[in-house]
Amino acid sequence: MDWVATIASEAKRSAIIRVKEFASRSHVSESAVKKALRRHATKGILEEVSKGLYLNTLASGFSARDVVNVVRPKSYISLETALAEWGISTQHPVALTCVSTLDARTIKTKSLNISYRKIKETLFWGFQEKKTRYSTYKIAEPEKALLDWIYFSHNDGLPVPLDELRFEKVSRSRLVDYAKKYPSTVLKTLYFVLLEKQFAP
């Protein structure tokens, strides 16, 4: 098999190669596929994301968003990344920040830097789905991203500089409604902001 040509062909349909799926479609043993993919990962054509899962760097216009929900279906982009994407914050984190119901994890390759924080099942909601060129990903709604950020900041014992955020991008009514589902400290943090800031209609 011409592995480079095959990998290039795969890049037209997906930025991700799964060993089991690839072996099944190609009628090649999993062990042979694993060996070949590892070899081409050392050449930089592929990047191993997790066991049995590779990023195909020949896929034009791939991004970390193509990987987020493949690695962890029950996760969504939130915190600093979502705040920046919605225009609430001007700070752009180095890692793509996500929350998941599974344990915290960081995925770092030459092309990817994804950070997952663990969130309670009861707080796993408030996201929407968006499309990439090859896949889809989940991202927190603006209000949910803000509340997740406050919640994790409190948990980490970090300051919560709300004065740096653009609240005109946030719905006040939705923010209050969502905040009621978090520990009371989250809503208390927002008290003066809710009185003073200009919010989206």
C-alpha positions in Angstrom: 0.0 0.0 0.0 1.2 3.5 -0.8 0.6 4.9 2.7 1.4 8.6 1.8 -1.1 8.6 -1.0 -3.7 6.9 1.2 -3.2 9.3 4.0 -3.4 12.2 1.5 -6.6 10.8 0.2 -8.0 10.5 3.8 -7.2 14.1 4.3 -9.9 15.1 1.8 -12.6 13.6 4.0 -11.4 14.1 7.6 -8.7 15.6 9.7 -8.8 12.6 11.9 -7.7 9.0 11.3 -9.0 6.3 13.7 -7.0 3.1 13.6 -9.9 0.7 13.9 -12.1 2.4 11.3 -9.2 2.9 8.9 -8.2 -0.8 9.2 -11.8 -1.9 8.5 -12.2 0.3 5.4 -8.8 -0.6 4.0 -9.1 -4.3 4.8 -5.7 -4.2 6.5 -5.0 -5.6 10.0 -5.0 -3.2 12.9 -1.5 -4.1 13.8 -0.2 -3.2 10.3 -2.2 0.1 10.4 -0.8 1.0 13.8 2.8 0.3 12.6 2.4 2.3 9.4 0.7 5.3 11.2 3.3 5.4 13.9 6.0 5.4 11.2 4.4 8.3 9.4 3.9 10.2 12.7 7.6 10.2 13.1 7.8 11.9 9.7 5.4 14.6 10.8 2.6 13.7 8.4 0.5 12.5 11.3 0.3 13.5 15.0 -0.8 11.0 17.6 -3.6 12.6 19.6 -4.5 9.6 21.8 -4.4 5.8 21.6 -5.7 4.8 18.1 -6.4 8.3 17.0 -4.2 10.5 14.8 -4.4 14.1 13.4 -3.8 14.1 9.7 -1.7 17.2 9.0 -2.3 16.9 5.3 -5.9 17.9 5.9 -6.2 21.5 4.6 -7.4 24.0 7.1 -7.6 21.6 10.1 -7.9 23.0 13.6 -8.0 21.9 17.2 -11.8 22.2 17.0 -11.8 19.2 14.7 -10.4 17.1 17.5 -12.2 18.4 20.7 -15.3 16.2 20.5 -13.6 13.3 18.8 -11.4 12.7 21.8 -14.1 13.6 24.3 -17.7 13.6 22.9 -19.0 14.8 26.2 -17.1 18.0 26.3 -17.5 21.6 25.0 -15.2 24.6 24.5 -15.6 27.1 27.3 -13.7 29.3 29.7 -11.1 31.7 28.1 -11.4 30.3 24.6 -15.2 30.7 24.4 -15.0 34.1 26.1 -12.6 35.3 23.4 -14.7 33.7 20.6 -17.8 35.5 21.7 -16.0 38.8 22.0 -16.5 39.0 25.8 -12.7 39.0 26.4 -9.8 40.3 24.4 -7.5 37.7 25.9 -6.7 34.7 23.7 -5.3 31.7 25.6 -2.5 29.6 24.2 -4.5 26.4 24.7 -8.0 25.6 23.5 -9.9 25.5 26.8 -12.7 23.0 27.3 -14.8 21.4 30.0 -15.7 17.7 30.2 -17.4 15.4 32.6 -14.2 13.2 32.6 -11.0 13.9 34.5 -8.8 16.9 33.6 -6.5 16.3 30.6 -4.1 18.2 28.3 -3.4 17.2 24.7 -0.3 18.7 23.3 1.2 18.0 19.9 3.1 20.1 17.4 -0.3 21.4 16.1 -2.6 21.0 19.1 -2.8 22.4 22.6 -6.2 21.4 24.2 -6.9 21.7 27.9 -9.9 19.9 29.4 -11.2 20.8 32.9 -13.5 18.5 34.8 -17.0 19.8 35.4 -19.9 18.2 37.4 -22.6 16.4 35.4 -25.1 18.9 36.8 -23.3 21.7 35.2 -22.8 20.0 31.8 -25.3 22.1 29.7 -25.6 25.5 28.0 -23.7 24.8 24.7 -24.4 24.8 21.0 -22.9 23.0 18.1 -20.8 24.6 15.3 -19.3 23.2 12.1 -15.7 23.1 11.0 -14.5 22.1 7.5 -14.3 18.4 8.5 -16.4 18.0 11.7 -18.5 19.7 14.4 -17.7 20.9 17.9 -19.6 22.1 20.9 -19.1 25.5 22.4 -20.6 27.1 25.5 -23.1 29.9 25.0 -21.7 33.3 26.0 -23.4 33.3 29.5 -22.3 29.7 30.2 -18.7 30.4 29.3 -18.6 33.3 31.6 -20.2 31.4 34.5 -17.8 28.4 33.9 -14.9 30.8 34.0 -16.1 32.4 37.3 -16.8 28.9 38.8 -13.4 27.5 38.0 -11.6 30.7 39.0 -13.2 30.4 42.5 -12.3 26.7 42.6 -8.7 27.6 41.8 -8.5 30.5 44.3 -7.9 33.0 41.5 -9.1 36.6 41.2 -12.1 37.3 38.9 -11.4 40.5 37.0 -14.9 41.2 35.7 -14.0 44.8 34.8 -12.0 43.5 31.8 -15.0 41.8 30.2 -17.5 43.2 27.6 -20.9 42.5 29.2 -22.8 44.1 26.3 -22.2 40.7 24.6 -24.1 38.9 27.3 -27.8 38.6 28.0 -28.5 39.8 31.6 -31.7 37.6 32.0 -30.0 34.5 30.7 -26.9 35.1 32.9 -29.0 35.4 36.0 -31.1 32.4 35.1 -28.0 30.2 34.5 -26.2 31.5 37.5 -28.9 30.2 39.8 -27.8 26.7 38.9 -24.2 27.3 40.2 -23.0 27.6 43.8 -24.2 30.9 45.4 -20.7 32.4 45.3 -20.9 32.6 41.5 -24.1 34.8 41.6 -22.6 36.9 44.5 -19.5 37.6 42.3 -21.8 39.1 39.7 -23.9 41.2 42.0 -22.4 44.6 41.4 -21.9 43.8 37.7 -25.6 43.1 37.3 -26.4 46.5 38.8 -23.9 48.6 37.0 -23.0 47.1 33.6 -24.7 47.5 30.2 -25.9 44.2 28.9 -27.1 42.9 25.5 -30.8 43.4 24.9 
